Amino acid sequence: MKRYDPLQAPEPEEWLSLDESERIRLAAEYHRRARIRLPNIKVHAVFHVIAENQIALGDEIPVRRTSVRLMEEGLDRHEAIHAIGLGLSEHIYDLVHGAVAKTDPNQPYYEALARLTAERRRRSR
């Protein structure tokens, strides 16, 4: 894979075969080429990569289904990745601050994804 474009789903096997640092580089490079100004391009790219990694897992976790649903609701794929990334960042914040039960730390994230809608994403911008 030579280029990343969040509007086009990468082939899961090819994406996951890349080194993590290469995935981050590709995501950051996309944003530079697109001249998208960001406060911290590396952090932004990391969240893209995490979302793409989770989507590439298929139905093992609900992230791919969430991205498909958000696109059916009218978001483009890039915006769906941002919506998922925002939910993930909020979940990480809660984990760091002890607001998540220890039994299954991913369950609140999955529940937040289930509540996520394109309309809610549009209002959060």
PEMO-V204399 format. One line per field, one symbol per residue. psi: psi as a letter, one per 30 degrees, with the letter a starting at -180 (. if undefined). A space follows every 10 residues. Layout:
# PEMO-V204399
psi->???
This chain:
# PEMO-V204399
psi->kflkjffkkl keeeefflke eeeeeeeeee eeefhjkkej eeeeeeeeee eeeeeffbge lgeeeeeeee efffkleeee eeeeeeeeee eeeeeegggk lfejffeeee eeeefkleee eeff.
